[in-house]
């Protein structure tokens, strides 16, 4: 039981410390931020990396073994709550090659004392593609 909380905490900390960038993802900042968040909620690190910058990819790669080893410990009921979360993007602001988006994640049932969480996601445009930033932007 403690193991799935560990996985949820890793996913939540990555999700809510958002500033990311990745490899081959296209779309508006809202689309990219939403897809990144959905991937993290599914505990799908490889998919999340597509939407993340190299700093975020490095963080995700560090967390991947722990997430993968604990995936089976997460009860199906919790995985369903995470996977079925509704992601709503709003307040998209683009300033040249950077953007922010407000993402509201709504869970079907309360999860760790929360049913809804709103966070601001920062993105950067690289080679014409929006990427989520985790941590500090690259120089």
Secondary structure, DSSP 8 states (H G I E B T S, - for coil): -HHHHHHHHHHHHHHHT-----SS--S-HHHHHHHHHHHHHTT-HHHHHTTB-HHHHHHHHHHHHHHHHHGGGS-HHHHHHHHT-EEEEEEEEEETTEEEEEEEEEEEEEETTEEEEEEEEEEEEETTEEEE--SS---
